[in-house]
Amino acid sequence: MNTSVRPDHVQLNKLPFDPEFTSGAGNAVKVCLRIQPSERVCVITDEVTLEIAAAIVAELEKLGAPYHAWILEELADRPLVDLPREILDDLELSQASIFAVKVQRNELRSRIQMTDVVNRRRIRHAHMVNINPQIMREGMRADFQRVDRLSQKVVEMVRKATRIHAKTSASTDLTADLNSNYK
């Protein structure tokens, strides 16, 4: 459902991508964001990350979720001064968003504009800045539910602790005092 009218528009659903990205893209769409087929998704990418965005769009299409994919360079020169109005308007209509770009210097203002909408509307958001092929092939393939279970166990242990000591065979020897007022 990529609906741009520009004649030079790149359709992400037509681009080939490394099949090794499929697992990571599936994790982003189905596990991390828990996108449902009825939810509209705003996908924001750039020319550097087209192949990664194409893998994400393929997962959205498999799911049947409506989406609109935006390529920043098709809308404005970079580095961005402001996030293009078209993207801000699309975010207003979306239940989830994915920001998969290689950031450039002096674009913080445009990202703040995006996160203002995301936070105000409580949109589930994947902020995948500087995502690259290695991250897609390795880190994004993690069993995120298993990582979450392990993280929760660590949090429960740390909540009760006043001091943590860690020592490894690689010569790490660290002690940290914990502040019970920190939540």
Summary of the structure (lengths in Angstrom):
residues: 183
radius of gyration: 19.2
end to end distance: 42.5
largest distance: 61.4
contacts: 518
relative contact order: 0.15
helix: 47%
strand: 17%
